[in-house]
Amino acid sequence: MTFNENICQRLSVEWDVMVIAFTDIPDERVLEPGAFGEWSLRDLMVHIAAWIEEGENALPSIVQGKRLSRSKRLGGGIDGFNARVKDKYRCLSPAKARAFLVVAYQRLSRKLSQLPTLDSKSQRRLVTRIRSDTYGHWRQHIADVREWSVKSTATPPSHETTGA
């Protein structure tokens, strides 16, 4: 298996795990806060999509052997970037948030599959950056979403009387 095939397969496997965690949540629940702190699942989906785009944006620099820097692109640090993303996409419908996430993932996957041959140093830098911006990051949120989903769908005990 080539390096490109390997990283694409890794990304695909991790993507499938994340998609399963998000799949059965109905649209009306996607807008409820609490999926991650005060964030809704929509907020989390656009957050993840924006970080996928950050990974994609790093590819040309990695291929060219240039030093990677987030500071210029993020302006205000990671928290500032996350807040701007949440604010920018706060009006997206659940369907559009899902589409944004899927398109970002597909675009990154396509670009990763088309990378030229990289030297071992560039390969390490690529794996580190992609893991940080994608599947390593997703893992942090999947458990939260699963817990939120189970907790918020649990039905309270019935207090019906039998009339006896």
HELIX and SHEET records of a PDB file:
HELIX    1   1 PHE A    3  THR A   23  1                                  21    
HELIX    2   2 ASP A   27  VAL A   30  1                                   4    
HELIX    3   3 LEU A   41  VAL A   63  1                                  23    
HELIX    4   4 SER A   71  LEU A   74  1                                   4    
HELIX    5   5 GLY A   77  LYS A   88  1                                  12    
HELIX    6   6 PRO A   94  SER A  113  1                                  20    
HELIX    7   7 SER A  120  ASP A  133  1                                  14    
HELIX    8   8 TYR A  135  THR A  153  1                                  19    
SHEET    1   A 2 PRO A  33  PHE A  36  0                                        
SHEET    2   A 2 TRP A  39  SER A  40 -1                                        
END                                                                             
